[in-house]
Amino acid sequence: MSPVHRINPVEMSPPTGFSHAVTVTGGQLVFLAGQTALDQDGKIVGDDLSEQFATALGNLLTALGAAGGAPADLARVTVYATDVADYRERAEELGRIWQRLAGRDYPAMAVIGVTRLWDEQALVEIDGVAVLP
């Protein structure tokens, strides 16, 4: 049984692509560094936010897998976007990418607008915290 439990009170607006609260019992914490759309050669790949989001999320999940975790173990994720308006416009598409790569067990999430990321070509960065059983 997963130590991560998602809570979405009926008194609140139904969450779309996130959980309102996540509790954790026991388990081992995994802190996942911010991931961008870097390929194995250290170059940003993807011409738009959706392509970069898919690669960044894939990188995050690869790091999580190497630590022994799975997408359902994610308790908290923060997305840093250089263009929040573009992120909102692509929300449905980004949601489909999330579901394809990580499933429907959504962590507590936030999207934060930033002026730029470490790699100037990066449009998005994703970090997170997971809890392993």
N, C-alpha and C positions, 0 to 999 in steps of 0.2 A: 504494500500500500504506500502510495506517495505521501511524503510528509508535507506537501504543499496543498493547501485547501483554499479554494476561491470563494469569495463571499460577494454576492450582488443583491443587496436588499431590494425588495419589491417596492419600497417607498421611494426609491431613487429612479432616475431615468435609466432605461435599459442600456447597459454598456454595449458598445459596438467596437470589437477589436481590442478590448482590454477588460480587466476585472476591477471592480471598485476597491476591493480589499483582498489581501492574501495573508493567510496565517501559515505558520510553519511550526511543526512539532519535531523535535529531534533532528537528526540528520547532520550532514556536513555542508557548510557553506562553500560555494564556489563563486568567487568574484571574477567576472569576465571583463577584460579590458575593452575599451572602445575599439570597434572594428569598422573599418571603411571598406571600400571596394577595391582593396589591394589584391593583386594576383600574386602568384608565387615568386615573381620577379620584383615585387615591391612597387609595381606600377598601378595607378588607378585605372580601372576598366569600366566601361559603360558610358554611354553618351548622355543619358538622362537619369533622373531621379529613380525611376522604377528599376532600371538595369542596375544602378549602383546599390539600391536598397536590397535587391535580391542577392547580390554578391556579398554585401556587408552582413546581412542576416545569415547567409551561408557560412561566412567566416566565423561569426559568433557561435553558430551551432557546431561547427567543426571543433572549435576550442572547447565547447561544452562537452562534446562527445569524447574528446581526448582526456577530459577530466573524469569521464565515466558517467556523464549525465545525458539526458534526453530533453527535448523541447518541453515536455510536461513538467520538468523539474524547475523551469524558470519561475522565479517568484517576482522579480522586478526587472523591467527593461526601460531604459531611457533612450530616446531617439533624438539626435541633434541634427537639425535640418537647416541648411543655409537659405532656404526659401519655403517658409511655412505655407504661403499661399499655394505654391506648386504642390506641396505635400497634401494639402486639403483637397485640391482638385483631383489628385491621383489616389485619394483615400480608398476607393473601392478596389482599384487595381493593386494597391499595396496590400490591402486585406487579402486578396486572392493569393498574392505571393506569400504572405505570412502563412495562410492556411495550407498551401502546397508544401512549404518547407517545414513548418512548425506545428501544424494541426490547429485544433480549435480550443486548446487549453491555454487561455490568455493569461499572462501575468498582469500585475499592476503595471501600468505604463504611463509615460509622459512623453510628449513631443516638445522640444525646446528649440526655439529659433536662435541661430547663432550667425554672426557676420561672416565667419569663415572657420575652416577646420585646419588641422595641422598640415595636411596635403592640400594645397590650393585648389586642385582639381576635384577634390572630394565634395559631394553634395550632401552626404548623409554619413553619420556615424552612430553606431548602436553599441551600448554597453549593457551589462545586466548582472544580476545576482541569481544564482540557482541554489537549490537545496537538494542534496543527494540523500536517498534513504540510508 
